[in-house]
Amino acid sequence: MKSLRPEAVAIGLGALAAALLIGALGFQYLDRLAPCEMCVWQRWPHLAAALVGLLGGGAVSAGLLARQTARPIAIVTALLVGISGMIAIYHAGVEWHWWKGPSQCTGSAFQLSGKLDLNAPVAMCDRAAWRLFGLSLAGYNALVSLAAAAIGLILAARARTTA
């Protein structure tokens, strides 16, 4: 079996992270599903993975970075995608009430303190806004991100680094 170059692994993982981020933003802006605080937490590692994977992998491919940096870039990208998946597991567990979530976004949706904007959407972390086949967006992010991170780490370990 022909192995991939590590920069290709980084670019692929970066593209996947960007696609997941665009998908989340699509649900937010096109389907009007306001993200909860934990949803936003999952986006930051994907943003970092997209930047590291696409820019770092692209820089190695273009010869702007040394070829020896390709494998570390691919590994960092895979780890960032995996971090989002781990946050997603935590979030899905909070949605299923397997464990407690952060107090600022679980429990009662209304806390009368200070100004109250009755028109602001309230997204609670312990209530899934959308499900398909029983899985929420956090559940799908966990599955896709952890699988991609594992595959990416395996491919990065097997990747050929010579021309």
Secondary structure, 3 states (H helix, E strand, C coil): CCCCCHHHHHHHHHHHHHHHHHHHHHHHHCCCCCCCHHHHHHHHHHHHHHHHHHHHHHHHHCCCCCHHHHHHHHHHHHHHHHHHHHHHHHHHHHHCCCCCCCHHHCCCCCCCCCCCCCCCCCCCCCCCCCEECCEEHHHHHHHHHHHHHHHHHHHHHHCCCCC
